[in-house]
Amino acid sequence: MTEHILDELTWRGLVSQTTGDDALRDALSAGPVTLYCGFDPTAPSLHIGNLVQILTVRRLQDAGHHPLLLVGGATGLIGDPKEAGDRVLNPVDLVHQWVERIRAQIEPFMRFDGDNPARMVNNFDWTKDMSAIQLLRDVGKHFRLGTMIAKDTVARRLNSDEGISYTEFSYQVLQGMDYLELFRRYGCTLQTGGSDQWGNLTAGTELVRKAEGTSVHALATPLITKADGTKFGKTETGTVWLDSELTSPYAFYQFWLNSADADVIGYLKVFTFLTREEIERLERLVAEEPFKREAQRTLAWEVTSLVHGPDAAANVVAASQAIFGGGDVGNLDLATLTGIAKEVPFASVAAGSSYVDALVAAGIVGSRGEARRAIAEGGAYLNNERVNSDEQLLDSSDAVAGQYFLLRRGKKSFGLARIESN
């Protein structure tokens, strides 16, 4: 017997709260449900926190349900209230550009054929011609001020020094209107989102109930956390984005590879489509042979393949092996090396520069004397070949992918140098 989708989501740690577990279970059991999840274009890319929602919707689609993926061309012009301070209102043209970028990021995760194809929607389509009078008469009349003020983020902002603008305060009205519109257009009866969106999710369910006299559902996923208390999805260089221009596939892979033993199994459940049996096998390995880090390597491969494709994931794995002396540097491609250069010690050098100067310029050693000692001790490498002379030069004909040199001291200290263009 096939496992109920709600049980699978619960096992994967993807159910924080619902508008009613039994009612939602019955609805999902009765036949295909149309559901939606919204993404606001408040940045040029989605990040790995958004990936939780995308993959949750895909799991529901795989269970036979009908997904609507909403990119908020209207709500993105307003912005969900932040924990502190008003959002910067981005130019309309820029937001519309971001709508298309985010749409293109979401589409590869969904299936747009078969019996239950996904559909992309944009709430700008039903708000752009609506007047303020229409919004207040047809939608605003169903909202109660006391309920709106009681929403967690709104309440915190009202009690803060900066307060909250009417613009951001009204965001929940627009998001609630999305649910009503999708209910009327497509028969949508389930919205999913993060637990930090619970107030907005229930604003939609309440609006549908009041305007149409029908009960609909909401499901919130928990916010992903790290066992050590630090924020998930952040690195020293900032947010982990889905866009390869903002977070390189190498940095993306390394983020998952560096997952702590206490976190990795939870991440496998949330961010991969591995089966319960596969994940339980990896969980045993974490307990019995943590030094092998097979769970981390599996996680990094699976998520990088999902987001950037198997070819990019394979290039990153090959690059990681080559950088540490375990592979042929000649097979590394320019795009992968350019991404790595953003994440490791790096120097731009003139053709013919000495290896010693390159090590110093990249910050791998602190001085020319330290570089010479590394060479004398046999611990200095250029493109994974041991350097035996402190007179070694960087010859452009030896550059990997025509531009880069791999610099390494010992087993773990490495960086890149690139020949300066004339």
N, C-alpha and C positions, 0 to 999 in steps of 0.2 A: 504493500500500500504506500502510495506517494505521501511524503511528509507534507503536512499543511504548511503553506508559505509563512503563516504567522509563527509557527513553531520554529521554522528555519531561521527567520529573522530574529527571533528571541534567542536561539542558540548562538547566533553570530553576534549577539550583543547590540542589536539594532533597534530595540524597542525600549524607549524611555517611558512614554505614556501614550495613551490613546483616548479617544472620546468614549470608549467603552469596548473592552476586550471581547466580550461575548457577542455584541452586536457586530463588531468588525469581523470577527471570525465567521459569523453566519453569512455576512454579506460576501466575503471572499469565497465562501464555500458554495453559495447559491448560483454562481456563474461569473463570467468575466465582469470585472468592475473597471470603470474608467476612472483613472486617478491622475493627479497632476502634482508637479513639483516646480517651484519657481526659482529663477536665478537672476539676480539684479546685476546689470552691467555697471558697477561702480568702480571697476578697474579694467584694464585691457585684457585680463586673463582670469580664469578661475584658478583656485588653489586646491591643495589636497583635502582641505576640509569640505569643499564642494563635491569632491569625488565620492564622499560617503553617500550623498544624496543621489548622485548619478547612478552609482552601482546598486543602491537600494531599489531605485526605479527599475533598473534592468532586471533585478531578481524578480520583481513583481511581473514584469513583462514575460520573463521566462516561465512564470507560473500560469500564464495564459491571460493576464489582464492587459488593459489598454492604456498605455501611458501618453500623457500630454506633457511636453517639456516646454515650460513657459520662460522665455527670456524677456525680462521686464523693461521694455523700451519706455514705458511710462513711469513705473515705480523707480526705475534707475535714475530718473531725472530728479527724484525726491530724496531717496535713500532712507533705509530703515534707521531709526534713531540709534546712535552710538551710545556707548556707556557714559561717555563724557564729551561735551562739546558738539556743536552742530557740524554736520557733514558739509564739505565744500560742494556747492552745486556746480556740476560740470556742464560745459557748453552742450547744447542739444545735438549739434553735429557730431561731437566727440562720442556722446553716449550712443548715438545710432551706429557709429563705427564699431564701438565695443559690442553692441548687440550682435552684429554679424560675426565678430571674432569669437564670441562666446558660443553662439549657435554652432559655428564650425567645430568648436571643441567638444560640444556635447554629442553631435550627430554620430561620430564613429562608435560610440558606446551603445547606441540603440539599433534596433532592427526596424526597418521601414518597409518590410514586405511580410507576407504570410497572413495568417488569420487575425493577428492582433498587432498591426503595424503601429509604430510610434508616430506622433504628430508634433511638430514644432509650432508654437503659438507665441504671439507677441501682444502684450496688453495695451500697447500703444494703439493697436487697431481699433479697440472699442472705447478708448478714452480721448483720442485726439479731437473728436468732434463733439464731445460732451460739454455742455455749458456748466458754469458754476451753479446756476439755478437748478438744472437737472440733477447734478450731483447731490445738492442739498435736499431737494424734494424727494427724489426717487431712492436715494441710498442713505443719505445722512439721517433721515427720519428714523431709521431702524437702529441707530447707534445711541447708546445711553452714556452720557458724560462720565458718570460714576464708574462704569465698567472700563471705559477707555483710560481713565486716570489710574485705575488700579493695576494696569499692566506693569510688569516688573520694571522694564527699562524706563517707561514713562514716569513711574512713581519715583525712581531713583533720580531721574533728571529734574523733576519738579522740586525735589528736596535738595538739589545741589545749588551752588552759587550761580551757575550759568543758566539754569532753567532749561526750557525746551521751546523751540519755535513752533508756531502753529503749523508750519509746513511739515516738520517731522512728526508732530503729534497726529497729523492727518494721515500718515502713512498707512496705518491699520485699516482706515476706511478704503483706501485704494486696493490693498491686498484682499480685503474681504470682498470687494466688488469683483475681483478676479474669479473667486470661487463661484459667486453667483452667476457670472457671465458664462463660465465654463460648464456649470450645471445646466444652464438654459441651452447652450449651443450643442454640447456633446453628452449630456447626461452624466457629467462628472460627479462622483459621490465620495471621493477620497482625496485628501491632500496629505502629502508627506513633507517633512522639513525637520530641521534641527530643533532640539529642545529649547534653544534660545529664541525660537520663533513661535513658541506655543501660544502666546497671546495673539499673534497675528493669525495663526491657524484657527483658533477658536473664534476669532472675529469673523472669519469666513463661514464657519459652520453655523454660527448664530444668525448671520445675515441671511443665509439660505433658509434657515428654519422660519425666520420672521417674514421674509418676502415670499416664500413659496410654500410654507407649511410642511416642509419635508426635513427629516433628519438625515444628515450626511456625516461623514467620518473624517477624523484626522489622526495621523500617526506621527509621533515625533521620535527621532533617533537621538540618543545621548550625544553630548559633545565628547569627542575623543580626547582622552587625557593620557599623560605619561605617568608611569609609576613613581618617578622621582619628583613629581610635582611641577616640573617645568612644562612650558606650553607646547602642545603638539603642533607640528606643522611649521615650526620656526627653527632657523639655524642661526649661526653667528652672522651670516650674510643676509638674513631676513626670511621672508615668506617663501615656502616651497610652492612654486607656481606650476601649472600644467603646461604653459607655453615654454617651448624649448629655448626661445630667445631670452626669457627671463630667468629660467632655471634650466641649465644645460642637462641633457640626459645623464651625463656623468655625475653631476651634483645630485640629481634626482635619485639615481641608483645608490649613491653613497649614503644619502639620507636614510633609505630603508635598510641598507646593509649595516648601518651603525645602530640599529634598534637594539635596545636592551633586552636581555633574556626575559625580564618581567613583562615586557610589552609585546614581544614579537608574535606570540600566539593570538593575542587579541587583534593585532593588525592583520594577520593572515585571515582571520574570520571575516573582518570588515572589508578588506581591500582586495581579496582574491576570490576566485570561483573554485578554489580547491575543495574537494569533498571533505566531509566530516572525517572519514577514515584517513585521508592524506594529512589533514591537520593534526589529528590525534597521534599519528605516527611521528610527526615533527615535534609535537609536544613531548613525547617520550624521549626523543633525542636531545631536546633542550635540557631535560632533567638528568639524562644519563651521560651524555657526551657534549656538554655545552661548548667545549673548546673547538669543536668542528664547525659550529655556527651554520649548520645546514639550513636551519629554519630561516635565518637572516638572509642567506644567499638565495633561498627559494623565494622569500618575500620580495627581495630586491629585483629578482628576475621577473617574477609574475607581474608586479605593479609597473615596472618600467616597460615591459612588453605591452601591457594594456594601454598605457598612456602614449608611448612613443613608438611602439611597434617592435616586433622581434628583431628586426635588423639593427635598429638603434641599440637595443639591449645587448645584442651580440657584440656590437662594436665597443660598447662600454666595458663589457666583461673582458674582451681582448685587450683593451687599453689598460685596464686595471692590472691584468696579469703582466703585460709588457712593461709597465712602469716599474713594477717591483722585480723585474728581471726574469719573469716566467714566460715570456712570449717574444715573438718577432716584432720589433718596433717598426719594421718596414711595412707591415700590413695596416698600420694605423692611418685613418683618413683625416683630412684637414678639418672637417667639421667637428669631429670628436676631440681632436687636439685643441681646437679653438675653444671649445667648451671647457676642457680641462684647465686651460690656461687661466680661466676666470676664477678657478677654485684653489689653485696651488701656488707656491712661490714662483714668481715669473719675472723675467727681465727681457727687455728689448735691447739687442746688442748689434753692433756693426759687424759686417762680414769680416772674418779674419781676427776677431777678438780672441783673447786667450781663454782657455777653459777656466783658469784660475779667476780671471776677472768676471766671467759669467757666473761662477758659483757665488762670488761676493755680491754681484749685482742682484742676483735672485734672492739673496738673503738666506741661502742654504748654509753658509758659513759666515762668521763675523768679520773675517779679515783674510788678506792674501796669505798670511803666515799659516792660518788655520787650514786654508785650502791646500797649501803645499804639504802640510803634515798629513792631511787625508790621503793625498796622492802617495806620499812616502810609505804610509801604512797599508797601502793596497785597498783603501776603502772608497776610492773615487771612480765614478763611472760616467761615460758619455755614450748615450744611446745603447746602454747596457753592456758596453765594452769597457774593461778596466783601463783607466788612464795611468800610464807609467811615467809620464814626464810632465813637469810643471811648465814645459814649453808648448804643450798641446794647444793647437789653435782650433777654432770652429770654422771648418771649411763648408761653404754653402752647398757644395756638391754632396755633403753627407747629411744635410738637413732632412728630417723625416717629413714626408708630404711636401717637400720643397721649402719648408719654412721653419720647422721646429727642431730643437735639440733637447733630448731628455738628459737632465742632470741629476745625479744621485750621489749621496754620500752614505755609505753603509747600506743597511737594508730598508730603512724607513724614511730617511730624509731625502726628498726628491722635489724637483721643480722643472720648469721649462724655460728655455730661452728661445727667442725668435729673432731671425735676421731682420734688421731694419730695412724697409724698402727705401730706395733712393728717391 
